[in-house]
Amino acid sequence: METKIYSVSQINKYIKMVFDKNTFLYNISIRGEITNFKAHYTGHLYFTLKDETSSIKCVMFKGHADSIKFKVNDGMKVVIEGQVSVYESNGTYQIYCKKMMPEGLGELYLAYEQLKARLELEGLFDESHKKSLPFLPERVGIITSKTGAVIQDIINVTTRRYGKMNLLVYPATVQGVNVSETVIAGIKAFNKLNNVDVIIIARGGGSFEDLFGFNDEKLAREIYNSDIPIISAVGHETDFTICDFVSDLRAPTPSAAAELVYPQMSDLVIKLENYKNRSKQAILNYLDRKKEYVKRLKSSKLEKVPLDIINNYRLNIDSMLRSNENKLHLLLERSKSRYLQSVSKIDALSPLKTLTRGYVVAQDNDGTVIVKTNQVKSGDNLKLTFIDGKINVIVE
Amino acid sequence: MENETFEKSLEQLENIATELERGNLSLEKSIEIFEKGIKLSKECSEKLDKAEKRINLLVQTENGLEEEKFEIE
């Protein structure tokens, strides 16, 4: 019987297939301690999980690695969740991790995730409910430990940025079981006194367990119901708590919170000066422009035009008046002479004038003026008009 | 609160500067808002000047919450 010979890749492929078909290996939770931890620059994590007697290689690709909420170190005891499969090119089997939790915190994580999901669904994290921060707070309330680096950092940052800050510190327990209780008391106190414009809840970095007090439902509701805006500055940038989600603003660190509430004093002074100078310059320019305009108007023809026009009109009116006067005189003269002519003509034509010179007007019985001799025969009666009267005569 | 007026004053100041730079207003209006701007910037400067550095601690006493000077430890 002939033995079939396989290639290496064929056998590795087969083994991988056997692993991948196995439902037990497909999704499995494994407890162990991390060694040889390497965070590759691509974002993938490579490490080995071991217990007292054995170890297994693990890989966690970036997509899953990004969801880890804590810092992974060698020696850390964790519970991972993933699939055991084979890397064909070198024939090693390893765990392809999907989740990683610190061992012992599994339940806490679960509680955190559940609370977060519930409050989110309820709308406690809604952006629409978030209050805006005052631009320049009159006074800032800080809920934090009165000892330690956090309050010191905040004071340092605000001193550097603003100088004349007005801070009111509510001393709170920020570690252990009393966290939510004292932080709630602080929020209540500030809301009751109503003597600050913004509240910072601050705590330095720590483990998930250290910060767990800030994953409290009562605290979340107190923050949600606060009339004063609240900034959550709990832990480092990579740490997230319920307190962060429900607050009006999350600051990555307490120092960053201080930077968020107080503007840089020098910026304000520069801005003020800038606006003032701009206004001054603008009004000066404006006035200069107006002056220039008036000056131009005075010297330009534009300004002379109205007067010229008026003068022109005046001249026109005068000359019109003058010429009309002449015309009127002329007309009058003409009328006068025409009248005189007419009068003299009438005078000349008047029969009375002729009669005074000794002429007589002869008329027949019908009143027809006799001009020629053939108009009459002997025996006709004629009427003769003299200047002073009429007589009847008979033609011979 | 007063700090709102500070922000608003600063905003108004900027608007005034912009408006004046645009130069479309009448002479009277320009002078009017310029004077307003100067008044605002004076108020803002005074507010910044007169502020004092204060750090207090809220402490629970028999009489309730009281403020005392915060001593840096």
Interface residues (C-beta under 8 A of the other chain):
Chain A: P134 F135 L136 P137 E138 K146 T147 Q152 I155 T159 G163 K164 M165 N166 L167 L168 V169 Y170 P171 G186 A189 L193 D197 M265 L268 V269 K271 L272 N274 Y275 K276 R278 S279 K280 A282 I283 N285 Y286 R289 K290
Chain B: M1 E2 N3 E4 F6 E7 L10 L13 E14 I16 A17 L20 E21 G23 L27 S30 I31 F34 G37 I38 S41 C44 S45 L48 A51 E52 K53 R54 I55 N56 L57 L58 V59 L65 E67 F70 I72 E73
